[in-house]
Amino acid sequence: MTVSAGKKAARLTGEALVTDRRWGTKRAMSQLIRQACMKTADELPHRETALAAGAFSIQFTDDATNRNLNNLWRKIDKPTNVLAFPAPAAHAPDQSRYLGDISIAYETVLRESAEQGKQFEDHLRHMIVHGLLHLLGFDHVTEKDAARMEALEQVILARLGVADPYNG
């Protein structure tokens, strides 16, 4: 199922790929993607709105798959909550842009939400927004970049009704 949402200038289109049944239905995951797309597009800084038009996919998978991807692409042999694989930025101006792919691991998100005392769906929303921001060029390598990305996540998540994930 493909979902589109957001301002005209920041149209985001996401495709849900559910490869682990524990995530639930493709329809439920698509709804979460739609909500995240709408709020992310609405909150992007004005100068970056034009960069946000494009399509992406989110694979809702398991720890084993994310561990393999993490090891293959980052040389880290352990599962992780979310991985983002931005696509190369080069594209013709008249063509639709492919932003990249996101992969989210069920067991890790479930474990982290329990450990952190968060609702599972709230933590999942955070992982979707986090991955999407990576595809849009945000990162947290430097302290300055991390502060900028986290501040934007906090605003987007608040608009989704999710408490600040970095507070306590």
C-alpha positions as CSV (number, residue, x, y, z in Angstrom):
1,M,0.0,0.0,0.0
2,T,1.4,3.4,-1.0
3,V,0.6,6.5,1.1
4,S,1.1,10.1,0.2
5,A,0.9,13.1,2.5
6,G,2.2,16.5,3.2
7,K,2.3,20.0,1.8
8,K,2.3,20.3,-2.0
9,A,6.0,21.4,-2.0
10,A,7.0,18.6,0.4
11,R,4.9,15.7,-0.9
12,L,6.2,12.5,0.7
13,T,5.1,9.1,-0.6
14,G,5.8,6.0,1.5
15,E,5.4,2.3,0.8
16,A,5.0,-0.1,3.7
17,L,6.6,-3.5,3.4
18,V,5.6,-5.8,6.3
19,T,7.9,-8.8,6.4
20,D,7.2,-9.8,10.0
21,R,3.6,-10.6,10.9
22,R,4.1,-9.3,14.5
23,W,3.9,-5.7,13.1
24,G,0.3,-6.2,12.2
25,T,-1.3,-5.3,8.9
26,K,0.1,-3.3,6.0
27,R,-2.9,-1.0,6.4
28,A,-2.0,-0.2,10.0
29,M,1.6,0.5,9.2
30,S,0.6,2.6,6.2
31,Q,-1.5,4.8,8.5
32,L,1.5,5.4,10.8
33,I,3.6,6.3,7.8
34,R,0.9,8.7,6.5
35,Q,0.7,10.5,9.9
36,A,4.5,10.7,10.1
37,C,4.7,12.0,6.5
38,M,2.1,14.7,7.1
39,K,3.7,16.0,10.3
40,T,7.2,15.8,9.0
41,A,6.3,17.7,5.8
42,D,4.5,20.4,7.9
43,E,7.4,20.9,10.2
44,L,10.4,21.0,7.9
45,P,12.2,24.3,7.9
46,H,11.1,26.4,5.0
47,R,14.4,26.3,3.1
48,E,14.3,22.5,3.2
49,T,10.7,21.9,2.1
50,A,11.6,21.6,-1.6
51,L,14.1,18.9,-0.8
52,A,11.4,16.8,0.8
53,A,9.4,15.8,-2.2
54,G,9.8,12.1,-3.0
55,A,9.1,8.5,-2.4
56,F,10.5,6.0,0.1
57,S,9.9,2.6,1.5
58,I,9.8,1.3,5.1
59,Q,10.4,-2.4,5.7
60,F,8.8,-3.5,9.0
61,T,11.0,-6.5,9.8
62,D,12.7,-8.4,12.5
63,D,16.0,-8.3,14.4
64,A,17.7,-10.9,12.3
65,T,17.1,-9.0,9.1
66,N,18.2,-5.7,10.6
67,R,21.3,-7.4,12.1
68,N,22.2,-8.7,8.6
69,L,21.7,-5.2,7.1
70,N,23.6,-3.5,9.9
71,N,26.5,-5.9,9.5
72,L,26.5,-5.7,5.7
73,W,26.3,-1.9,5.4
74,R,27.8,-0.6,8.7
75,K,30.0,-3.5,9.8
76,I,28.2,-3.6,13.1
77,D,27.1,-7.2,13.9
78,K,24.1,-6.6,16.0
79,P,20.4,-5.6,15.4
80,T,19.4,-2.0,15.7
81,N,16.0,-0.3,15.9
82,V,16.0,1.6,12.6
83,L,18.3,1.8,9.6
84,A,18.0,4.4,6.9
85,F,19.5,4.0,3.4
86,P,19.3,7.4,1.6
87,A,19.3,7.2,-2.2
88,P,21.8,9.2,-4.2
89,A,20.5,12.7,-4.6
90,A,21.1,13.0,-8.4
91,H,17.9,13.0,-10.4
92,A,16.5,14.9,-13.3
93,P,14.5,17.9,-12.3
94,D,11.4,16.7,-14.1
95,Q,11.5,13.2,-12.5
96,S,10.2,12.1,-9.2
97,R,12.9,11.6,-6.6
98,Y,13.4,8.4,-4.7
99,L,14.5,9.3,-1.1
100,G,15.6,5.8,-0.1
101,D,14.7,2.9,2.2
102,I,14.1,2.5,6.0
103,S,14.2,-0.8,7.9
104,I,12.7,-1.1,11.4
105,A,13.2,-4.2,13.6
106,Y,10.3,-5.4,15.7
107,E,12.1,-7.0,18.6
108,T,14.4,-4.1,19.2
109,V,11.6,-1.5,19.1
110,L,9.5,-3.7,21.4
111,R,12.4,-4.1,23.9
112,E,13.4,-0.5,23.8
113,S,9.8,0.7,24.4
114,A,9.5,-1.5,27.4
115,E,12.9,-0.5,28.8
116,Q,12.2,3.2,28.3
117,G,8.6,3.0,29.6
118,K,7.2,4.2,26.3
119,Q,4.1,3.1,24.4
120,F,5.1,0.7,21.6
121,E,3.3,2.8,18.9
122,D,4.9,6.0,20.2
123,H,8.4,4.6,20.0
124,L,7.5,3.2,16.5
125,R,6.4,6.7,15.4
126,H,9.7,8.0,16.6
127,M,11.6,5.4,14.6
128,I,9.6,6.2,11.5
129,V,10.2,10.0,11.9
130,H,13.9,9.4,12.7
131,G,14.4,7.3,9.6
132,L,12.5,9.7,7.4
133,L,14.6,12.6,8.6
134,H,17.7,10.6,7.7
135,L,16.4,10.1,4.2
136,L,15.8,13.9,4.0
137,G,19.5,14.6,4.9
138,F,19.4,15.1,8.6
139,D,22.0,13.3,10.8
140,H,23.3,13.2,14.3
141,V,27.1,12.7,13.8
142,T,28.1,16.0,15.3
143,E,26.6,17.6,18.4
144,K,25.2,20.5,16.4
145,D,23.6,18.2,13.8
146,A,22.2,15.9,16.6
147,A,20.7,18.9,18.4
148,R,19.0,20.1,15.2
149,M,17.7,16.7,14.3
150,E,16.4,16.0,17.8
151,A,14.7,19.4,18.1
152,L,12.9,18.7,14.8
153,E,11.9,15.2,16.0
154,Q,10.5,16.7,19.2
155,V,8.3,19.1,17.3
156,I,7.1,16.5,14.8
157,L,6.4,13.9,17.5
158,A,4.5,16.5,19.7
159,R,2.3,17.1,16.7
160,L,1.7,13.3,16.6
161,G,0.8,13.3,20.3
162,V,4.0,11.6,21.3
163,A,5.9,12.8,24.4
164,D,9.5,14.0,24.0
165,P,11.6,10.9,23.5
166,Y,14.7,12.6,24.8
167,N,13.3,13.8,28.1
168,G,14.0,11.2,30.7
